[in-house]
Amino acid sequence: MSEEVTWVALMDVHAQYGFKSVESARNAVAAGRFPVPTYKLGRMIVIDKEVHAEFFRRHREAGLQALRNNKTVDGHQGSDDADA
């Protein structure tokens, strides 16, 4: 049996999801507002590594597709020196 950990702790990745504190991320989990499914291991809230990776892979792909379609992801235009 593999000893590899298959999850990431919420306390280690909450900032990647836009939460300033682990407590605000825990509140979002409790309220059902956290952007990916989580589960508890003992007292720890965790996210499956594949779920975590897939969430960011999809966002990356959406951003790349927007660039391919000459659209901006966040509504901001590029800088004036974009033709460099």
N, C-alpha and C positions, 0 to 999 in steps of 0.2 A: 504494500500500500504506500502511495506517495505521501511524503511529508510536506509537500508544497502547499502553501496557504493559498486558498482559492478566493479570498475576499480581501477587501481593503476596509480599514476602519473609517467610519464617518469622521472621527476626530482628525484623521490624517488628510482627508480630501475635501472637507466642507468648504474651504475657500475656493476650490475649483468650480463649485456649483454656485458661487456668488454669495455665500454666507460669511459674515464677518466673524462670527463666533460659532463654536460647536453647539452652544446652547440654542442659538437661533435655528441652526440646522436641525437639532433634536425637536424643537417646537414645530418646525415644518413637517418633519416625519410624523409626529403625533397628530397633526392636523390634516394629514394626507396631501400636503402641498409640496413635498420633496419631489424633484423631477424624475427620480428613478426609484424602483422598488428597493427596499431595504429589509433586513431581518436582524433579529437579535441573537447574539451569542453570549450567553450569560448576561452581563450588564452592558455589553458593548453593542452598539448599532453598527452593522456592517453592510457593505454592498458587494455583490458578487463581482469579481474582477472582469468577467466577460461583459456583464451589464454595464459596468463603469466604462470600459473601453468602447463598447458599441455606442453609448450615448455620445461620446466625443467624436467617434468616427463619423457618425451621422451629421453632427454639426460641422465637422471639417468638410465632408462631402457637399453639404448645402452651401458652404462658403465658396468652395471651389467651383461648384456649378454656377453660382451667382457671378463669379469672375468670368467664367467661360461665356456667360450670357451678357457680359459687360454691364452687370448690375452691381451695386454695392450691397454688402450684407447688412450694415448698420445704418444706412441712409446717408453716410458722409461721403463726400467726393474725395478723390485723391488729391495730393498736393500739386502745386503748379509745376514741379519738376518731374512729373510722371513720365515725360517722354525721354528721360535719360536712360 
